[in-house]
Amino acid sequence: MTLLITVFAAIIFSVKWYNRQNDDMKLGSLCLMLWGASLMWLVDAIFEYAELKSEYFTPAAEDMLNDAFLGLSVVALALVIWLVRLLIADPKGTVRLALNKKDAA
């Protein structure tokens, strides 16, 4: 589940990155984080399959739920890191403008 969730998120954001008009949102760094996580989960799946063989394809429901939560947590962490990076970079000057407006009031 972790692999599927991160791969789907990586594909969705890669399509958004590819169809961008400009790079103001810094989607490239988000795509790299998600593809890196997907590669990590792929290696984990390969080693787990090598260890479990056919049992790999019949996981318990509890294991699948835990993996789903872990996959969603990884995607959420990548989104938080991307958002913090975006707010620090402030490509459109929105945060700076909001802070200056607050100081002027």
C-alpha positions in Angstrom: 0.0 0.0 0.0 2.8 2.4 0.8 4.3 1.9 -2.7 0.9 2.4 -4.4 0.0 5.5 -2.5 3.4 7.2 -3.1 3.5 6.2 -6.7 0.0 7.5 -7.4 0.9 10.8 -5.6 4.1 11.1 -7.5 2.3 10.5 -10.8 -0.4 13.1 -10.1 2.1 15.8 -9.1 4.4 14.9 -12.0 1.6 15.5 -14.4 0.8 18.8 -12.7 4.5 19.7 -12.9 4.7 18.7 -16.6 1.6 20.8 -17.5 2.8 23.9 -15.6 2.7 27.4 -17.1 5.5 28.6 -14.9 7.5 27.1 -12.0 6.2 29.4 -9.3 4.9 26.6 -7.2 8.2 24.7 -7.1 6.4 21.4 -7.9 9.7 19.8 -9.1 11.0 19.4 -5.5 7.7 17.8 -4.5 7.9 15.4 -7.4 11.5 14.5 -6.5 10.5 13.8 -2.8 7.6 11.6 -3.9 9.6 9.7 -6.5 12.4 9.2 -4.0 9.9 7.8 -1.5 8.4 5.5 -4.2 11.9 4.2 -5.0 12.5 3.5 -1.4 9.2 1.6 -1.1 10.0 -0.3 -4.3 13.3 -1.5 -2.8 11.5 -2.4 0.4 8.9 -4.4 -1.6 11.6 -6.3 -3.5 13.5 -7.3 -0.3 10.2 -8.2 1.4 9.2 -10.4 -1.5 12.6 -12.1 -1.5 12.0 -12.9 2.2 8.4 -13.9 2.1 7.9 -15.3 -1.4 4.2 -16.2 -2.0 3.1 -15.0 1.4 3.9 -11.5 0.2 0.7 -11.4 -1.9 -1.6 -12.3 1.0 -1.1 -9.7 3.7 -3.3 -9.4 6.8 -5.9 -6.6 6.8 -4.1 -5.0 9.8 -0.8 -4.9 7.9 -2.5 -3.3 4.9 -4.2 -0.7 7.1 -0.8 0.1 8.8 0.8 0.4 5.4 -1.9 2.7 4.1 -1.5 5.0 7.1 2.3 5.0 6.6 1.9 5.8 2.9 -0.5 8.7 3.6 1.9 9.9 6.3 4.8 10.0 3.9 2.7 11.9 1.3 1.5 14.3 4.0 5.1 14.9 5.2 6.3 15.6 1.7 3.4 18.1 1.2 4.3 19.8 4.5 8.0 20.1 3.5 7.0 21.4 0.1 4.6 23.9 1.6 7.2 25.2 4.1 9.7 25.5 1.3 7.2 27.4 -0.8 6.3 29.8 2.0 10.0 30.5 2.6 10.8 31.1 -1.1 7.6 33.1 -1.5 7.8 33.3 -5.3 4.8 35.6 -5.8 5.6 37.8 -2.8 2.2 37.0 -1.2 3.6 36.4 2.3 5.8 39.4 2.2 2.9 41.6 1.1 0.7 40.2 3.9 3.3 40.9 6.5 3.9 44.4 5.2 0.2 45.1 5.2 -0.1 43.9 8.7 2.9 46.2 9.8 1.3 49.2 8.1 -2.0 48.8 9.8 
